[in-house]
Amino acid sequence: MAASGEFKNKSELRVFESTDELATDLAEYISQLSENSVKETGCFTIALSGGSLISFMGKLCEAPYSKTVDWTKWYVFWADERAVAKNHVDSNYKLTKDAFLSKVSILNSHVFSINDHVTVEDAAGEYEFAIRQLVKIRTVGVSERNDCPRFDLILLGIGPDGHVASLFPHHPALELKEEWVTYITDSPKPPPERITFTLPVINSASNVAIVATGEEKAMAANLAIAGSNENSDFSALPARMVQPTDGKLVWFLDSAAASALEVSNGGSQNAM
Ligand SMILES: O=C(O)[C@H](O)[C@@H](O)[C@H](O)[C@H](O)COP(=O)(O)O
């Protein structure tokens, strides 16, 4: 690890010289969270995003994790999903299945993908209903603060514009307080129709990890992590609004994505 830093708001920054190093540390981080959660609650609930993030899950499919992780206790969700057929090249389900799910022994009945035969609005409503049922039977934990589902880990990517999941700058979806899952039909990043977790759900997670690699993410990562409070328009950068209430946020950056940050080695920094 090239550098790391703890911030006042309990978030942590990990910077890596290479994406291979990042993927190795990410696998260890996820494996550890899985082990702790299975010990505590008997299961591990993880929500994934799309994009390059999934390519960094490959190490989890290799030794030692392929053998040490108790995959039968995993429950997999999507923090956002495109409203396309599950076998479509744009589907996050397809992306995750090809790169990860097809290589580990997670039970099919523990994988919760969206209904791709209905409208995006209905898909969002059905997805939220399914999660509400799983909270009722305590498969998914619940936040004591606001009855939101409390996922053990939500894995997010970040766009050059600072979007996370399918929550884009200045979008009304950022304001939602009651809904757990919503839908958009105007995504600036194609395809246009998507479902997405809302911020209350993301910020109710026990752990959130944001993974960013490449120069094109450097500005958004810097603004989100070290942006000055003068720029109080948080809605301009959804990634800055990821502040888990009773959870921990860890940033995984390669050196290119961290290139706009001045992070002293191991030093602490004022974050957002
Ligand atoms: O479905 C999506 O498009 C994603 O969930 C989205 O939030 C993605 O994670 C970021 O856009 C980063 O994508 P890249 O890492 O591929 O740039």
Ligand as a Chemical Component Dictionary entry (heavy atoms), coordinates in Angstrom:
data_LIG
# 
_chem_comp.id                   LIG 
_chem_comp.type                 NON-POLYMER 
_chem_comp.pdbx_formal_charge   0 
_chem_comp.three_letter_code    LIG 
# 
loop_
_chem_comp_atom.comp_id 
_chem_comp_atom.atom_id 
_chem_comp_atom.alt_atom_id 
_chem_comp_atom.type_symbol 
_chem_comp_atom.charge 
_chem_comp_atom.model_Cartn_x 
_chem_comp_atom.model_Cartn_y 
_chem_comp_atom.model_Cartn_z 
_chem_comp_atom.pdbx_ordinal 
LIG O1  O1  O 0 -23.993 0.813 -12.979 1  
LIG C1  C1  C 0 -23.130 1.678 -12.979 2  
LIG O2  O2  O 0 -22.809 2.356 -13.956 3  
LIG C2  C2  C 0 -22.314 1.827 -11.741 4  
LIG O3  O3  O 0 -22.829 1.361 -10.636 5  
LIG C3  C3  C 0 -21.653 3.159 -11.609 6  
LIG O4  O4  O 0 -21.914 3.828 -10.401 7  
LIG C4  C4  C 0 -20.178 2.842 -11.704 8  
LIG O5  O5  O 0 -19.763 2.157 -10.512 9  
LIG C5  C5  C 0 -19.372 4.112 -11.869 10 
LIG O6  O6  O 0 -19.860 4.798 -12.999 11 
LIG C6  C6  C 0 -17.891 3.785 -12.065 12 
LIG O7  O7  O 0 -17.761 2.985 -13.217 13 
LIG P1  P1  P 0 -16.267 2.712 -13.784 14 
LIG O8  O8  O 0 -15.473 2.230 -12.606 15 
LIG O9  O9  O 0 -16.437 1.655 -14.834 16 
LIG O10 O10 O 0 -15.767 4.029 -14.301 17 
# 
loop_
_chem_comp_bond.comp_id 
_chem_comp_bond.atom_id_1 
_chem_comp_bond.atom_id_2 
_chem_comp_bond.value_order 
_chem_comp_bond.pdbx_ordinal 
LIG O1 C1  DOUB 1  
LIG C1 O2  SING 2  
LIG C1 C2  SING 3  
LIG C2 O3  SING 4  
LIG C2 C3  SING 5  
LIG C3 O4  SING 6  
LIG C3 C4  SING 7  
LIG C4 O5  SING 8  
LIG C4 C5  SING 9  
LIG C5 O6  SING 10 
LIG C5 C6  SING 11 
LIG C6 O7  SING 12 
LIG O7 P1  SING 13 
LIG P1 O8  DOUB 14 
LIG P1 O9  SING 15 
LIG P1 O10 SING 16 
# 
